[in-house]
Amino acid sequence: MVYKIGTRGSKLALAQAESVQKKLMKRFPEHDFELAIVKTAGDKFMDVSLKKIEAKGIFIREIEERLLDGTIDLAVHSMKDMPSELPEGLVLTRTWKREDPRDVLILRDRPSLAELPGGAVIGTGSLRRKYQLLRIRPDLRIVDIRGNVETRIRKMEEQRLDGIVLAAAGLNRLNMKNRITQYLNFDEMVPAPAQGAIAVEIAEHRKDVAVLLNEFGDETSMRAVAAERHFLALMGGGCHVPVGAVGIIDGEEICLRVMYGEETGERLVFADAVGKDSIAVAEEAAGKLRMQWQNQ
């Protein structure tokens, strides 16, 4: 049997899809697994700020259409690009083992955020990253920057920016870990919900594909990502507001740290919740945030 794996064509998307392909080929040598590159709306507008376009599903919509029409058999996405609700007829398979969820800094000529000069310029296209950085260093100047990992690094050099913020997971998957200057801990920067996790999506009726993929499910990653994504759904999952969540599994307990803010960045609130059930922990964290929001 030949299975087609849908993916975007960026180096990072291909690295993710190839990692899935290699594991499937090793585990199921009796089948063939081929990559099918699909260009999405997000790939067509790489120089436009996400704030100026309807970003919900912008990196996955065209791939999902091919799942529904049967052109491809499974799709590999970055989980953080996935809306909290999927189109009818599509489902996610069990979450695979997740990469490092932290955000990181790549700085041009300084060893840390603390040692950047006053008024230093940092590039990011994310409001979540922007406002959390300004919370630590209000003097920074944050500029909008988009593109794949290599493009952002090139823009940093060409525009003489002092640094950029990226996800550790992407750099690890591209074998570019050596470019990381500083890891940002979860007190400094709450990551995007499900950052570092791969989403493998299929048509709901494809039980044959689900059987193959679910063998790779990782219980720890699944519990953490479930809490983060349920929190995102409870908060509305908007594209133009800063929202973050990260679940840390400690034995049977999930420690969920979350943040939420206004699009303008004037208000930013944080909360923590601990429990054994992903859904209950997410609901407790969302409730704490709403209470803070109302009391400010």
N, C-alpha and C positions, 0 to 999 in steps of 0.2 A: 504493500500500500504506500502511495506517495501522499505525504501531508505537506501542505503549503503554509508557511509561517509568515504572516503579514507584519511588516515593520516600516517605520520611517527610514529614510536613507542617511541620516546623519551618522557620524562615526560612533557616537555614543549609543544611538538606537541600534545600530548594527552590532555593536559590541554586546549589547544586552541580548539581542535576538540570537546571535551566534553562540552565546553561552548556553541558551536554552536548547538550540539546535544540537550542540555537541553532547549535552547530557542525554538528550532523547536518542541520539544516534548510538551512543554507548550503551544505553539501557535497552534499546529496542533495535538491534542491528537488522532485524528482518524487515524493517520499514525504511523508507527514504523520507528525509525531511528537507524541504527546499525553502529558501528565503524568497519572499515576494515583496519588493520595495514599493511603497505607496506614498505619493506626495500628498501631504495634508495642507489645509489652509494655513496652519501655523508655520509651515515651511515656506509658504509663498509670501508672507509678510514679515520677514525676519528683521526688517529695519523699522517697523512700526511699533510704537510702544503698546504693550498689552493693555494699558489703560484706555487706549483710543479705539480698541476693537472689542467685539464680543468674544471673550476668550474661553467661554465654557465649552469644553470639548474640541477646542481648536486644533489640538494635536492628534486627535483620534477619530474624528467623525468619518472621514473617508475610509479609514481602515475598517471601522465598524460596518459600513455599508457593504463592504466586500465579505465580511463574515456572514451578514444576513443573506446575501445573494449566493453564497456558497463558492465564491471565487477563491477564498482562502479557508483553511480549516481551523487555524488558531491565530491569535495576534498577541504580540509582545509589546507592552507599553511601560513607561515609567508610571508606577502606581500613583504618584502625586499629580499626574496629569488627568487622572480619572475623576469625572464628576461623581458625586455621592450617589446619584441614581443613574442606572444604565438604561439604554433603550430596551423596549420590550423585545423579548426573544434572545437577549444576550446575558451571559453570566460570567463571573470570574471563577476560575478554578482555585484550588487551595493555594495560599500564599507560599512562595518558595522562600528559602533562607535569605534574609535581607542583608544588604551591605550596611556599612557605617552610615547612620542617619544624620550625622553632624554637618553643619555648615563650616566652611573654612575660608580663610583669607589667603589670597595670593598677593603679596606686596612686592613692589618693584625694587625698592632698595632699603627697606627698613625691616627689622627682625620681628616686630610685633605691632599690634594695634596701639598699645600704650606708648610706643616710641614714635608714632607718626607725628609730624609737626602740626601745630594748630592750623586749621583750615585745609587739611589734607583732603584730596579728592578721591572718592571711592565710587566705583561703578557697580550698579546692580539694577535689574529690571523689576525687582520684587519690592513691593511696599512692606511686606513682612520683614525682610532683611533691612531695608532702609530705616524704618522707625526703631527697630531694636538696636541698630548701630548708633543711631542718634541718642538713644537712651543712655548708652555708655559714653559716647563722645559727641555732645551736642555741637561742638565746634566743627565737625566734619562737614564737607560739602559732598552730597550724594548726587551723582548724575545717572541718567537712565542709559542702560546699555543692554543690548540683546544680541542673540546669535548663539551658535554652538560654542563649545568650550574653547576650541582653537581660535575662533573669531573673537571671543571676548578677551583672550590673552593678547591677541594681536592688537586689538583696539586699545588695550591698556598701554601697550608699548608705544603705539603710534600717537595716541592722544596724551601721552605722558601722565596718565592717571597714577595716583599713588598706590592703587590696588583695586582688586575686584573681589566679590564674594561668590563662591561656588559651592556645590554640594560635594562632600568628600566622596560619596559613592560614585559619582561620574568620573572623577579623576582616578579613583582606584580602578574602575572598569577599563579606562583608557590607558592604564599603566603610566599615569602621570602623577603618581603620589609624590614624587620628588619635587613637584612644583609648589606643594603646599607650604606656606609660611607659618600659619597658625591655625590650630583647631579651635573652634568656638564651643565652649561647653554649654550645657542646656540652661544654665543660669544667665548666660550672656545672650544666647540666641536659640529660641525655640524653633525647631525645624518645621518645614511644611508637613502636614499630615501625610504619613506613609512615605516620606522621603527615604530613598535608599532601597525601596522594595520594588520588585518587578511585578507587573500585573499580566497574567496570561488569561486572555479572554476568548470565549468560544460561543457558538450558537447553543442555546439551551437544549436543543434536541440532539446535539452531538454527544451522546453518552459514550461512544467509542473513543472520542478524543479525551473526554473527561477522565476515563479510566487510565489512560496513559499519563496524563499530566498530574493527577492527584497523588501519584506515587511520590512526587517531589515536595509535597506539602511539609512545611516546617511549623510545628505547633507553637513555638515561642514567637516567631515572626507573625504568625496568624493572629494570635491573641493581641499583640501590641497594635498591629495594623487595624484590626477590627475596632479597637477602642478609638484610635485616632480618626478613622473614617466615620464612625458613628458620631463622634463629636463634631466633625465637619458638617455632617448632614443636619445635626441639631442647630448649628449656628447659621445654616442657610447655604453654606458652601459657595459663597460669592467669590467672584474673580477679582473684584476691585477693592476688597478690604483686606487688611493684614490679619491673617489667621494662622496659628501654628499649633501643633500637638505632637508630643512624643511619649510613647509608652515604654517603660523599662520593666522587664519581667524580673522579679526577685522571688524565686521559688514559685509559690502558688499565687503570689500577689502581683498586680499590675500597678505600677506607680505612673500616673498620667499627669504630665505637665502641659498646660495649655496657655495660649494667649490669643487676644482678640483686640481689634482697634478700629478706629474710624479711618476712612479713606484719607482724611487730611492729616492723620497722625496726632491730632490734638489729645486724643484719649487712647490709652493702651492699658489693658488690664490682664493680669496673670492669675492663674489658680492651679492648685494641685489636688489630686484625688487618688486614693489608694483603695484597692479592693480586689476580689478574685474574679469578678465577672466583667468582661469587656464592655458590655452595654451599660451596666449599672455604673461603672466607673466613669464612662463618658457622660452619662446623664448627670452624675454628681458634679463633675468638673464644669459642665455647661451651666448648671444651676448656680454654682458659686460665681461664675463670671457674670451672669445676668444680675445677680444680687449686687455685686460690686459696681456694675454699670449703672444700676438704678440709684445707688447711694452716692455716686460721685457728683 
